[in-house]
Structures are given as C-alpha cells and as structure tokens.
Amino acid sequence: MKNDDLRADRDDLDELDHFVPRTPAKRGNNLVMQVAAGVFLGGLALWLVQLAATTLYAKLMLGTFTFGG
C-alpha cells in the first residue's frame, strides 16, 4: 500500500477538456404550483377540522348532543 501511485495520469486530465456540460433543463412553475396547492389544501383541511371541533364543542355545551338513540 505504501508504493501505490495515486496520482492521476495526464491522459485522464486531458479528457476533461472535451467535457461539454449539459444545459440545465428549464424548470417550470410546477414546484411553485405544488407548494401553493399544498398550502391551500392544508389550510382548507385545517379549517374544516376546526369547524367540526367548534360545532361539536358548541353542541356539548348546549346539551343538544345525544350519544345514543
């Protein structure tokens, strides 16, 4: 292991000169729309849960909630 030559060959370094980077793909507004839809739907779900909890609490406080037939 002491005598291993870990240096790169000059040929390997020359190959990088021929490397042509790809142009980055144009990213649309897809991610922005997904985040916006998630925030909107999450807020809507939270509002519905809060509405149901408030309704249940009001019925319990008024004594109009029945637990059976």
C-alpha positions as CSV (number, residue, x, y, z in Angstrom):
1,M,0.0,0.0,0.0
2,K,2.9,2.4,0.6
3,N,4.1,2.2,-3.0
4,D,0.7,2.8,-4.6
5,D,0.8,5.6,-7.1
6,L,-2.4,7.5,-6.5
7,R,-1.7,10.4,-8.9
8,A,-3.9,10.8,-11.9
9,D,-2.5,10.2,-15.3
10,R,-2.1,13.1,-17.6
11,D,-4.4,11.4,-20.1
12,D,-7.2,11.4,-17.6
13,L,-6.9,15.1,-17.1
14,D,-6.9,15.9,-20.8
15,E,-10.2,14.1,-21.2
16,L,-11.9,16.8,-19.1
17,D,-11.1,19.3,-21.8
18,H,-13.6,17.6,-24.1
19,F,-16.4,17.6,-21.5
20,V,-19.3,19.7,-22.6
21,P,-21.8,20.4,-19.7
22,R,-25.4,19.9,-20.4
23,T,-27.7,22.9,-20.4
24,P,-29.9,22.8,-17.4
25,A,-33.5,21.9,-18.1
26,K,-35.8,24.8,-17.8
27,R,-37.8,24.3,-14.7
28,G,-41.4,25.5,-14.9
29,N,-43.7,26.7,-12.2
30,N,-44.6,23.1,-11.4
31,L,-42.9,23.2,-8.0
32,V,-44.4,26.6,-7.1
33,M,-47.9,25.3,-8.1
34,Q,-47.5,22.2,-6.0
35,V,-46.4,24.1,-2.9
36,A,-49.3,26.6,-3.4
37,A,-51.8,23.8,-3.8
38,G,-50.5,22.0,-0.7
39,V,-50.7,25.2,1.4
40,F,-54.2,25.9,0.2
41,L,-55.5,22.3,0.7
42,G,-53.8,22.1,4.1
43,G,-55.4,25.3,5.2
44,L,-58.8,24.1,3.9
45,A,-58.4,20.8,5.8
46,L,-57.4,22.6,9.0
47,W,-60.4,25.0,8.7
48,L,-62.8,22.0,8.2
49,V,-61.4,20.2,11.3
50,Q,-61.6,23.4,13.3
51,L,-65.2,23.9,12.1
52,A,-66.2,20.4,13.1
53,A,-64.5,20.7,16.5
54,T,-66.2,24.0,17.2
55,T,-69.6,22.6,16.2
56,L,-69.1,19.5,18.4
57,Y,-68.0,21.7,21.4
58,A,-71.0,24.0,20.9
59,K,-73.4,21.1,20.9
60,L,-71.8,19.7,24.0
61,M,-72.0,23.0,25.8
62,L,-75.6,23.5,24.8
63,G,-76.5,19.9,25.8
64,T,-78.1,19.1,22.5
65,F,-75.6,16.4,21.6
66,T,-77.0,12.9,22.2
67,F,-74.8,9.9,22.5
68,G,-77.4,7.3,21.5
69,G,-80.9,6.7,20.2
